[in-house]
């Protein structure tokens, strides 16, 4: 009986013949299944990740003080995409969790009914002197 062919070219990954994301924007962990690694690479290579990030940033600018679930709800975007892109945008200094010196402030999400952080766009970047 013939072996079932693999869905993904795992040999490419074993040989290191795949694009490695920038460290600040790793979309899948090394311990994730091969399908997650392939999906992450495809999202980066196709430009889909950047498009999603731009769309999420626009949503935060248009709808400030919303949770990730609320942003997904008002824009029609997939909630998982919004939730994944927000921390990346935060690392880039483009958005931030609302809060104070003690940390992010939680409020009840109108979609999930659970406590959640809200997001705002960073309008001014601090410059080091």
C-alpha angles and dihedrals in degrees: 000000000000118000115249110256118245117252092220132041097246091169088069089058094044090053091047092243096140134092112267113214121234109273093245092055106043106156098187133031122237088244093056119106118271090254090062092050091050092047091049092051092047091050091053097042094047093049090240092124092055092046090050091049091051091049092050092047090051089050092052090049093048096040109031122180093035130130119237090258091050091049090052091048097051094043101038091235121141109270093225092055091051092047092050097046097047096069089047090052088047091054088051089054094242100114135019140194113256112248146096139261089295091060140264117345116228126214133177110278111231091217104044099023089225130116110270142162121257125220136223133181118253104240099179126034118213112240121214116234 
